[in-house]
Amino acid sequence: MMHFKNNLGLGTAAIGRPLYINLKQDASEEAFSLPKFKEKGLEMLENAYTNGVRYFDTSPGYGIAEELMVGWLKEKNDPSIIVSTKWGYTYVANFDPNAKEHEVKEHSLANLNKQWEYSKQLLPYLKVYQIHSATLDTGVLENTEVLKRLHTLKKEYNITIGLTTTGDNQTEVLEKALAIRVENEYLFQSFQCTYNVLDQSVSIYREALQKRSGPFIIKEALANGRLIPNDNYSNYNVLYHFMQRLAKEYEVGADAIALRYCMDVFPHAMVLSGANNDIHLKSNLKANQFSLTALEMEQLEAFGVSSNAYWKERKQLKWN
């Protein structure tokens, strides 16, 4: 299992494309400018680095995120930087806010090879290569050609092979993936899953996930913004009140409480911040400054909902 000095990393979806599935924040009425967007993205990478972040998670599905990372890394000479990227999604919205389709998913061998050709520019910082949103319906976990190719990449480039999960059957995907072997070796040594106060489903695999040699990565720790107190989700008012009480006690924001909860459940995990500005990032990073008590952890855990309910609600979130 990888160990990190700073257990908070930066997910680059929000700096790679202007629209993402989330609660709307900081909506700008200005016309979209790609040069300004790139400049802001590079500034965000530098801010994260300056504030001690050394883990960066990206994907071809995140618009220009990989391109930004490739360019930014050329100016760095710091072997402590770790990058994870993925294959399987292609961004197709071309920065059009009215696009009917934002991304296309294809878990074929051809797409793996095509996307690897670009992603390998992230080497030598690229340490973890993941199937983006592995699900049972694409058949990717049964595609022997794809699995063998990933095993070859692992050996040839000394990288960890992983996958990300999404949806209410995360645990089924994990169950299947944890057992997959290629040439008598477990292929998947890293997993990136949705985990937060509301959806705690993958915690039943806590021991198995933390036994693998690669990192367990937590995404959506803020539940796409639903864990930041807001009026749209009155069903979480009791949770919001409790989180705000904890936030006041620890002199941090509710975001840091949500992130710290994940860190305390999975002490060796890499928890991703999806911040796209310096203020949110610095607020997130305060999660490193304290630990929750066992009682506070139990109290937060009691707010968990079923995976089915969580993902049903998440599907109602719009691209913004």
N, C-alpha and C positions, 0 to 999 in steps of 0.2 A: 504494500500500500504506500502510495506517495505521501509524504508529509510536507506541509507548507508552513512558512513563517507567517503568511497572511492567508487566512482561509476564505477571503472574499476576492472573487475574480470578476472580470468585466465581460458580460455578454454583449456582443456587438450588433444585435439585430436593430436596435433603435438608432444607431449611428450609420447604418448601411443602407437603410431605406426609410423614407419619410412616413410610411404608414405601417402600423403593426396592430395585432389584436391586443387591445388594452383599453383601460378606461382613459377617456380623452383628457390630456393634460397639456397645458401651455400651447393651445392651438394658436397658430400664427396666421394672421390674415394676409400676410405678405405673399406675393407670388413666389412660387418655388424656384430657387436658383441652385442648380447643381454645383457650380463652383463654390458657393457659400456653404452648401451642405457638406461638401468634401472638406472644406477648411474647418468647419465646426467639428466634423468627425475626427480629423487629425488632432485637433486641439483637445478633444475628449480623451483620445488615447494617451496623449502626453500628460494631461492632468492626472489620469489614472496612474500612470507610471510614477509621476512626481509624488503622488500620495501613497506610494508603496505597493500598488497592485502589480503583480507579476504574472498573473494567469489571465489569458484572453481567449474567449471562445467565439468562433466565427463560423461562417457557412456560405456557400455559393447562393443559398436561398435568401441571404440577407442583403440583397442588392449589391452595393459596392463595398461591403464590409471587408471581404478578402482582399480586394484591390487596395483599400486603405491600409490594411495590415501589412501587406507585402511592401508597399512603399515606405511605411513608417519603420518597419524592422530593418530596412537597409541602412538606416541612420543609427541603429542601435548596435552595441557590441556588448551585450549583457547576457551571458549564458544562463542567468537565473530566470529569464523570461520563458514561459511555457505557453504554447498555443495549441488549442484543439480546434479542429474543423471537421466538417461533415461532408457527406455526399448523398445525393438522392433528390434534393429539391433544386429547382431552377427558378430564379426570380424573373417574372415575365411582365410585370406591370409597367416597366419603363418609366417609373416615377409619375405615372398618371393617377391622380387621386380618384378618378372616376372609373378606373380599370375594373372590368367585371371579374378578372382573374389576376391574382397577385403572384401565385407560385404554382409550379407544376411538379408533381412528385413522380419519379420514375426510378425504381430500384433494379435497373437492368445492369448487366455486365458492361454494356457499351457506355452507359451513363457514368458508371463508376470510373472506367478508364478515361473518359473525356474530362470529368471533373478533377480527377487526380492530376492530370497533366498541368492544370493551373495551380491547384492547391499545393503541389510539391514545392512551389516557390517559397512557401512558408518555412521550409527546412533551413537551418537545423533547429529552429525554435519549435517546429511542429512535432509534438510528442504523442498526441492522441488523435486518431482518425476514426470517425464514427459514422455508422449508418444513421442518416437523419430520419427520425421518427419511424423506427422499425415497427411494423404492425404485422399481424398474422395474415391480413388479407392480401398484402402484396406478394407473399410467398418468399420474401427475401431470405428468411431464416432457413429455408429449405432449398435455396438455389446453390447447389454445390459449386458451380463455376464462380459465383460471386464470393462464396466463403473461402474457396481455395485462393482466389486472387487476393483477398484481404490478408490471408495467411502469408502469402508471398511478399506482400508489401511490408508486413510486420517484420519478416526476416531480413528483407533487403535493406530496409531503411531504419531498422531498430526502433520502430514506433509501436505504441500500444493501440490495439484495435478495440473499439467500443461501439456503443449504439445509444441513441436517445429514444425515450418512450414518450408517448402522449396518449391521452384518452382513458376511458374508464376501465380498459383491460390491461393497464400497465403491468399488473402482477402476472398476468398470463404470459405476456411477452418476456418478462424477466425469467419466469419459470423455464420457458423454452430455451432462451438464449444462454442462461447459466449452464445448461447441460451440453451445449454444442462444442464438439471437439473436431479439430482438423490435425491430422498426423499425430494423434494421441495427446494433443495439447488443448486445453480450454482456449477457444479462440478469443472470446470477449473478456477482456480484463478491466474494462472501464464501462461505466453506465452513467447516463445522464437522464435523470427522471424529475418529473414534477413532484415536489414535496413542499408542504407548508402546513400551517395550523389547520387549514380546512381539509385538505386531502393528505391523509397520513398513510395511505394504503401500502406504500412500498416499505414501510418500517418493518413489516414482517420478514423482510429479506435483509435486514440491517447487518446481521452477522455475515451472511454470504457475500454481500456487496463490499463490505470492508475487508474481506479476506483476499480479494483480488489484488493483483500487483499494481494496477492502474487506479486512477482516482475515481471515486464516486462523486458525481457532479450534480448539484441540486439546482434546478431551474424553477422559475415561477414561484420563488419563495414568498413573493408579495401577492400571489394569486392574481396576476395581471392587474394589480392596483386595487383589488377588492379588499385587501387587508389594511389599506389606508382609509381611515374613517371618512365616510361620505354618505350623503343623504339617499343615494340610489338603492342602498341595501339595508333597509331598516331591520331586516331579519337578523342582521349581525350587530345590532345596537348594544347588546349586553357584552359581546366580545370587544367591540370598539371601546366601550367604557372601561373595561378591564385593561385593555392595551394602553389606553391613554393614562390610566392610573400608574401602570408600570413605567411608561415613558417619562412621566413626571418624576417618579422615584429615582430613575437612573439618569435623568437629565438628557434624554435622547428623544428622537421621534418614534412614532409607532412603527416606521419602516425598520428601524434598528432592532426593535423588539421582535418583529416577525423574522428577521434574518438571524438574530441570536438564537431564537427557538430552534431553527434548523441546525445551527452550529452545535448546540448543546445536545441535540438528539444524535447527530452524526459528527462527533468531534474531529474526525480526520477528513471530512468531506470538503470539496471546493464548492462554496455557495456563490452563485452568480448574481451580480447586480446588473440590472438592465438599464441603469441610469444613462441619460443622454445629455446631462449637463453637470457642471461642477458642484452645484449646490446639492443636488440629489445624491451624487456620488459621496460627497463628504458626510452627508447625513447617514447614508448607508454604512460607511466605514466606521461609524461610531459603534457598530455592533461588535467591533473588536475590543471595546474598552470595558466590558463587564461580562458577567455570567449570570444567568437566571438561577434561582434557587430550585431545589427539587419540588417544592410545593408549587411554585409559580409555573414550572414545567407541567406538572399534573393538571393545574387549573387551565392552562392553555390547551393541553391535549384534549380536555373535555369538550372543546368547541369543534372537534372534528366532525365532518359530515361524510356521508357515503360517497364513494367515487362517482356513482351514477348521478347523484344530485349535483356534485361539484362540476362535472363535465357538461351536464345539461345546461347549467347556468353559464358556464364558460362559452358554450356555443352561441349564446345570445349576444356576446360582446361583438362589437363591430370593428372593422378595420379603420384606424384613424391615426 
